[in-house]
Amino acid sequence: MRRLFHENIYGIFAFAICKGSLRQSRESMRSVAQPMSASQRELSVVIPFYNEAANVVPLLIELREVLMSLGVCIEVICVDDGSRDATAAELAVVANRWPDIIRIERFAQNRGQAEALRCGFRFARGAWIAMLDGDGQNPPAELADVAGCQHHTPGSAAR
């Protein structure tokens, strides 16, 4: 049975559709650097961006280091919420360097953070979904804390 799970850990909101334990399947998954089919994704990270060109590269470089250290198969969905600066160009540069992992969705005009998140969640293929802000407000390193708490049942308190 699939359950929706919500944890607030150090300001990161993580949503998960529980299809089994991340820890149990970690050993059986291939390296995040290899192409993966949709059914192999363990974690989807959704990041809405609005006029965040200066933050795109540093945030995604830090995120890549964190995600590779987790040892799970991942995808990153970057939603450009109608940015009027160079956000789209910066996202394209990073996506070209990490093509099997980063997916970009773009809005022609600004629709707001909630709609950008909804879009990212709709396209997410991972068993677990985490969300970060494009301005770097939530450090990607905190995703390790979220992954460590994945064994909690819905409604239970995080450590």
C-alpha positions, -999 to +999 in steps of 0.1 A: +000+000+000+013+034-009+013+061+018+020+098+017+046+108+043+056+144+053+086+153+075+098+188+084+135+185+091+156+216+095+133+235+071+133+209+044+099+194+035+102+159+023+073+141+007+076+104+002+055+077-014+066+047+006+073+018-017+098+001+006+128+011+025+155+033+009+180+015+031+169-020+021+173-013-016+204+009-014+228-020-020+209-032-050+209+001-068+235+012-094+257+043-090+239+076-095+263+084-122+248+058-145+217+062-166+186+047-149+151+038-159+122+055-142+114+024-122+149+025-106+146+060-091+147+061-053+147+098-047+134+128-067+145+163-056+122+191-068+137+226-069+116+256-080+137+285-094+126+321-100+152+346-110+179+326-093+206+326-120+235+333-095+224+304-073+218+277-099+254+264-103+265+265-067+233+249-054+233+221-079+270+214-075+265+210-037+234+190-043+252+166-066+279+159-040+253+152-013+232+130-035+262+109-047+272+104-011+237+089-003+243+060-027+208+059-041+195+064-076+181+099-080+167+125-103+166+163-099+137+182-113+144+219-117+113+240-124+120+274-139+090+295-127+091+320-156+124+336-146+133+368-165+171+365-158+196+339-169+182+311-148+171+290-178+206+293-193+223+284-161+200+254-156+208+242-192+245+244-185+243+222-154+218+198-171+243+193-199+269+183-173+245+160-155+222+148-183+209+116-169+199+131-136+186+167-141+153+174-158+141+209-165+105+221-166+098+257-176+069+280-172+065+308-198+054+331-170+057+332-133+030+310-116+043+310-080+063+285-059+033+263-051+025+257-088+062+251-095+063+225-068+031+209-080+046+206-114+078+190-101+059+166-079+037+156-109+068+147-130+087+130-101+094+093-106+112+085-074+098+065-045+108+095-023+104+132-031+123+160-014+121+197-021+147+224-019+144+262-026+163+276-056+178+304-035+198+279-014+178+286+018+178+249+026+213+234+025+213+202+003+234+185+030+202+183+051+189+157+026+211+132+043+191+138+075+158+132+056+172+100+041+182+089+076+146+094+088+129+075+060+122+045+082+097+065+103+061+057+098+037+085+088+029+107+118+058+096+139+083+122+151+117+127+135+148+122+155 
